[in-house]
Amino acid sequence: MRKILCVRLRSMGDAVLMTPALRALRRGLRDGEIHVVLERPLVSLFNEHPDIDKIHILDRGRLNKIALTHRLRREGFDAAINLHGGPTSAWMTRATGAKLRVGRDIYRLGYLYNVLVPSPEEVFANPDSVHTVHTQASLVVALGITVDDFSLHLDVSDTARTSVRRRLGELGLPHEGYVVLQPTASFISKQWPVERFLELSGKIKKHSGREMIVSLPDSPRLGREGPSSLRRLILGRGPDDHATSSSIADTGRKLAGILPVVASLPLNQLAALMEAASLYIGNDSGPMHIAAALGTPVVGIFGSPIPDDGIHGECPTERYGRAWSVARVTASGAPTRSATLA
């Protein structure tokens, strides 16, 4: 095979978790080309990725989707892999005209694929450590490519680093060695109370002297919102448990004037911010996966239900390659158990 397409829409975290699959494809294809379909807000995060030769951007709107499918078909892909699984990505995979169209056997519209992949528990030898990263990698295995490295990887451009250093300098903050606090997540039930973050930041500051920096997807000023497409990727959108821009504004109001806030960064600059941090502390979210992919020590806070052992399916050690911690908390913010993975 000389040219393969991977379709990965929406979730920032799941997009980062596809990087082991991309690395395996690069090793397996040698001189072949690897193309990826991404939604526009994610593009800057992957522009520097060494295992991607070309990014195809999916913009919103029916006409944009149709135009993209025509461009993809002209590329002449040998294989198209749907790493997402939704109906849009399914039709896009089929429209490529690729000889091999790969999807999971539980995907809807299964008739659009001619290679259906069973559960990752059946593909990989150790079902006790299966995570989303394995689920996406299993689709690559279906093409006869070996996946034996599940660590995450992102690259940061010098331009992004320079922009972040300039912004930190304007705020009177150090360029490195700080602690990033990420108090947002896609669901309210995943969000540790802001008051807990403030309490924790005070203790860290007292004992370590390190500067605390709060990362938010939107400006904390009431009434100002960042790009709506990026908001959806970071926050989700909808009723009930879904976090919204109003919940972010409320978080910003509580933090403003207490801790320095860096908001509305493009994702490549968010990665640069995470890369220079000495520690990331935050909710289960896309930024958490970015920090992990860059080798920054991570303390992940999980508020939504996770398996009884607190580890299975959430954080296999090979995913990060260095020590990190998991805290399981109740809706009130009280910890119920924690685990440290080496």
C-alpha positions in Angstrom: 0.0 0.0 0.0 1.3 3.4 -0.9 -1.4 5.8 0.4 -3.7 5.5 3.5 -6.3 7.8 4.9 -7.3 8.0 8.5 -10.6 9.7 9.4 -10.7 11.2 12.9 -13.4 13.7 13.7 -14.4 15.7 16.8 -12.9 14.7 20.2 -9.6 16.4 20.9 -8.6 13.6 23.4 -9.4 10.8 21.0 -7.5 12.5 18.2 -4.4 12.6 20.4 -5.0 8.9 21.2 -4.7 8.0 17.5 -1.0 8.9 17.5 0.2 5.3 18.3 -1.8 4.1 15.3 -0.2 6.7 13.1 3.3 5.8 14.3 2.6 2.1 13.5 1.4 3.1 10.0 4.5 5.1 9.4 6.7 2.2 10.4 4.7 -0.3 8.3 4.4 1.9 5.2 8.0 3.0 5.0 7.8 5.3 2.0 4.0 5.4 1.8 1.8 8.5 2.5 -0.4 8.9 5.5 -3.3 11.4 5.2 -5.7 12.4 8.0 -9.1 14.0 7.9 -9.6 16.5 10.9 -12.0 19.2 11.7 -10.5 22.6 11.5 -10.0 23.4 15.2 -7.7 20.3 15.6 -5.5 21.1 12.6 -2.9 23.3 14.4 -2.3 20.5 16.9 -1.2 18.1 14.2 0.5 20.3 11.7 3.9 19.4 13.0 3.2 15.7 13.5 6.0 13.6 11.9 3.6 10.7 11.0 1.2 12.8 8.9 2.0 13.7 5.4 -1.2 15.6 4.6 -4.2 16.9 6.5 -7.6 17.2 4.9 -9.8 19.7 6.7 -13.5 19.1 7.3 -15.4 22.3 7.6 -19.0 22.5 8.8 -21.9 22.5 6.2 -23.2 20.0 3.7 -21.5 21.6 0.7 -18.1 21.6 2.4 -18.5 17.9 3.2 -19.4 17.1 -0.3 -16.5 19.0 -1.7 -14.1 17.2 0.7 -15.4 13.8 -0.4 -14.7 14.7 -4.0 -11.1 15.7 -3.1 -10.5 12.6 -1.1 -11.7 10.4 -4.0 -9.2 12.0 -6.4 -6.4 11.1 -4.0 -6.6 7.5 -4.9 -6.3 5.9 -1.5 -5.4 2.2 -1.2 -7.0 2.1 2.3 -9.3 4.3 4.4 -9.6 3.8 8.1 -12.5 5.2 10.1 -11.1 5.9 13.6 -14.2 7.8 14.6 -17.2 5.6 13.8 -20.0 8.2 13.3 -22.2 8.4 10.1 -20.3 11.3 8.6 -17.0 9.6 8.9 -18.6 6.3 7.6 -19.9 7.9 4.4 -16.6 9.8 3.9 -14.7 6.5 4.2 -16.9 4.9 1.6 -16.7 7.9 -0.7 -13.0 7.6 -1.0 -13.4 4.6 -3.2 -10.5 3.0 -1.4 -10.0 -0.7 -2.1 -9.9 -1.4 1.7 -12.4 0.4 3.9 -11.8 -0.4 7.5 -14.2 0.0 10.5 -15.1 -1.7 13.7 -17.7 -4.4 13.6 -19.9 -2.5 16.0 -20.0 0.7 13.9 -23.3 1.8 12.4 -23.7 1.6 8.6 -21.4 -1.5 8.6 -22.2 -2.2 5.0 -20.1 0.8 4.0 -16.9 -1.1 5.0 -15.3 -4.2 3.5 -12.9 -4.8 6.5 -14.7 -5.1 9.8 -12.5 -5.3 12.9 -13.5 -7.1 16.1 -13.1 -5.8 19.6 -9.6 -4.8 20.7 -9.8 -7.5 23.4 -9.7 -10.0 20.5 -7.0 -8.2 18.6 -4.5 -7.7 21.4 -3.1 -10.2 23.8 -3.8 -8.4 27.1 -7.5 -7.5 27.5 -6.9 -6.1 31.0 -5.2 -3.0 29.6 -7.5 -2.2 26.7 -8.1 1.6 26.3 -9.3 3.9 23.5 -5.7 4.0 22.3 -5.9 0.2 21.7 -9.3 0.5 20.1 -8.0 2.8 17.4 -4.8 0.9 17.0 -6.7 -2.3 16.4 -8.0 -0.9 13.1 -4.4 -0.6 11.9 -3.7 -4.2 12.8 -6.4 -5.2 10.4 -4.2 -4.1 7.6 -1.4 -6.5 8.7 0.6 -3.8 10.5 2.1 -4.5 13.9 1.3 -2.1 16.8 3.7 -2.6 19.8 4.2 1.0 21.0 1.1 2.6 22.6 2.8 5.8 23.9 1.4 9.1 22.7 3.3 11.7 20.7 2.9 15.3 19.7 5.4 17.8 18.3 5.3 21.5 19.1 6.5 24.2 16.7 9.0 26.9 17.5 6.5 29.4 16.4 3.9 28.1 19.0 6.6 28.2 21.7 7.5 31.7 20.9 3.9 32.9 21.0 3.3 31.3 24.3 6.5 32.7 25.9 5.5 36.1 24.7 2.0 35.8 26.2 3.4 34.5 29.5 5.9 37.4 29.6 3.1 39.9 29.1 1.4 38.4 32.2 4.6 38.5 34.2 4.8 34.7 34.3 7.8 32.4 34.0 8.4 30.7 30.6 8.7 27.2 32.1 8.5 25.2 35.3 4.9 26.3 36.2 2.0 24.1 37.1 -1.0 24.1 34.8 -4.5 23.7 36.3 -7.3 22.7 33.9 -10.6 23.0 35.7 -12.9 22.3 32.7 -14.1 19.1 31.0 -16.8 18.1 28.6 -19.3 17.1 31.3 -20.2 18.9 34.5 -19.9 15.6 36.3 -16.2 15.4 35.2 -15.4 18.8 36.7 -13.8 19.0 40.1 -15.1 22.1 42.0 -13.2 25.3 41.3 -12.9 25.8 45.0 -10.9 22.6 45.3 -8.5 23.7 42.6 -8.0 27.0 44.5 -7.3 25.1 47.7 -4.9 22.7 46.0 -3.1 25.5 44.2 -2.5 27.3 47.5 -0.9 24.3 49.0 1.3 23.6 46.0 2.4 27.2 45.9 3.3 27.2 49.6 5.3 24.0 49.5 7.0 24.3 46.1 6.9 28.0 45.3 5.9 27.2 41.7 3.6 29.5 39.8 0.1 28.3 39.1 -1.4 28.9 35.6 -5.1 28.2 34.9 -5.8 27.1 31.3 -9.3 27.8 30.0 -10.8 27.4 26.5 -12.7 30.8 26.7 -12.0 34.2 28.1 -13.0 34.4 31.8 -14.6 37.8 31.1 -18.3 37.6 31.2 -19.9 37.8 27.8 -16.9 36.9 25.7 -16.7 33.6 24.0 -14.0 31.9 22.0 -14.5 30.2 18.6 -17.7 28.1 18.8 -16.1 25.1 17.0 -13.2 24.9 19.4 -15.7 25.3 22.4 -17.5 22.2 21.2 -14.4 20.2 20.9 -13.2 21.1 24.4 -16.5 21.5 26.2 -19.1 19.6 24.3 -22.5 21.2 23.8 -26.0 20.4 25.0 -28.4 20.1 27.9 -28.2 18.2 31.2 -24.6 17.1 32.1 -22.9 18.8 29.1 -20.6 21.7 30.0 -21.4 24.9 28.1 -19.8 28.3 27.6 -21.8 29.7 30.5 -20.2 27.2 32.9 -16.8 28.2 31.6 -17.6 31.9 32.1 -18.7 31.0 35.7 -15.4 29.2 36.3 -13.5 32.2 34.9 -15.3 34.6 37.2 -14.3 32.6 40.2 -10.7 32.4 39.2 -10.2 35.9 37.9 -8.0 38.0 40.2 -6.9 35.0 42.2 -4.8 33.0 39.8 -3.3 33.9 36.4 -5.5 32.7 33.6 -4.4 31.9 30.0 -7.5 31.5 27.9 -8.5 30.9 24.3 -5.2 29.5 23.1 -5.1 27.8 19.7 -4.4 24.1 20.2 -0.8 24.3 19.0 -0.1 27.0 21.6 -2.0 25.1 24.3 0.5 22.2 23.5 3.4 24.6 23.9 2.0 25.8 27.3 1.7 22.1 28.5 5.2 21.2 27.1 6.9 23.8 29.3 5.0 22.9 32.5 6.5 21.0 35.4 3.1 19.4 36.2 -0.5 19.2 34.8 -3.4 18.9 37.2 -6.8 18.7 35.7 -10.0 16.9 34.8 -10.3 14.1 32.3 -10.2 16.2 29.1 -8.5 16.8 25.8 -5.8 19.0 27.4 -5.0 16.2 29.8 -4.2 13.9 26.8 -2.1 16.7 25.2 0.0 17.1 28.4 0.5 13.3 28.6 1.6 13.1 24.9 4.2 15.8 25.5 5.7 14.0 28.5 4.5 16.4 31.1 3.7 14.7 34.5 0.0 14.4 34.8 -2.4 14.3 37.8 -5.8 13.3 36.2 -9.0 13.9 38.1 -11.9 11.6 37.1 -15.4 12.5 38.2 -17.6 10.4 36.0 -18.0 6.7 36.8 -14.9 4.7 36.0 -14.4 0.9 36.5 -14.2 -0.4 40.1 -10.4 -0.8 40.1 -10.0 2.9 39.2 -7.5 2.0 36.5 -8.8 -0.5 34.0 -9.7 1.1 30.7 -8.6 4.5 31.7 -4.8 4.7 32.1 -2.5 1.9 31.0 1.1 2.8 32.0 2.4 2.3 28.5 0.2 5.1 27.3 2.3 7.7 29.0 5.8 6.4 29.7 6.3 8.1 33.0 4.6 8.4 36.4 1.2 10.0 36.8 -1.7 9.8 39.1 -5.4 9.3 39.0 -7.9 10.7 41.5 -11.5 9.4 41.6 -13.8 12.0 43.1 -17.5 12.3 43.9 -19.8 15.1 42.6 -19.0 17.2 45.7 -15.3 16.9 45.0 -14.4 14.6 47.8 -11.9 11.9 46.7 -13.0 8.3 47.0 -9.8 6.6 45.9 -6.7 7.3 44.0 -4.0 5.3 42.2 -0.4 6.2 41.2 0.9 4.5 38.1 4.6 4.2 37.4 
